[in-house]
């Protein structure tokens, strides 16, 4: 496992609807405050979300933002 992958697994992941103005605004707020690096930020619509977090289905993440902790909960 590379260092970058190991770092990602130590961070919580925020899964959000990239087309939702409220969700996108929240992610922008995290970026503006310098907090974006604290989290892995994934758009619900992305292939990366499907590969990294198949347990979070698209229908659910279209209804609400999800936080996945490093231990998978």
C-alpha positions in Angstrom: 0.0 0.0 0.0 1.4 3.4 -1.0 1.7 6.3 1.4 -1.0 8.2 -0.4 -3.5 5.3 -0.1 -2.6 4.8 3.6 -3.2 8.6 4.2 -6.6 8.3 2.5 -7.7 5.4 4.8 -6.9 7.5 7.9 -9.3 10.2 6.7 -13.0 10.2 6.9 -14.8 10.4 3.6 -17.7 12.8 2.8 -19.9 11.6 0.0 -22.1 14.3 -1.5 -24.3 15.1 -4.5 -22.1 17.2 -6.7 -25.1 18.7 -8.5 -26.8 19.8 -5.3 -26.2 23.5 -4.5 -26.4 22.9 -0.7 -23.9 20.0 -0.8 -21.5 21.7 -3.2 -21.7 24.8 -1.0 -20.8 22.8 2.0 -17.8 21.2 0.3 -16.8 24.7 -0.9 -17.0 26.0 2.7 -14.7 23.1 3.8 -12.3 24.1 1.1 -12.5 27.8 2.0 -11.8 27.1 5.7 -8.8 24.9 4.8 -10.6 21.8 6.0 -11.0 19.9 2.7 -7.7 18.0 3.3 -9.1 16.6 6.5 -11.6 14.6 4.5 -11.7 12.5 1.3 -14.4 14.3 -0.7 -16.3 12.2 -3.2 -19.2 13.1 -5.4 -22.0 10.6 -5.2 -22.1 10.4 -9.0 -18.4 9.5 -9.4 -17.1 6.1 -10.4 -14.5 6.5 -7.6 -17.3 6.5 -5.0 -18.8 3.3 -6.4 -15.4 1.6 -6.3 -14.3 2.9 -2.9 -17.6 2.8 -1.1 -20.0 0.4 -2.8 -21.9 0.1 0.6 -23.2 3.7 0.0 -25.7 3.3 -2.8 -26.4 6.1 -5.1 -30.1 6.4 -4.2 -29.2 7.0 -0.5 -26.4 9.5 -1.2 -28.7 11.5 -3.5 -30.9 12.1 -0.4 -28.3 13.1 2.1 -24.5 13.7 2.5 -22.8 10.6 4.0 -19.8 10.5 6.3 -17.7 7.3 6.1 -15.2 7.0 9.0 -11.8 5.4 8.4 -13.0 2.1 9.9 -15.8 1.9 7.4 -18.7 2.9 9.6 
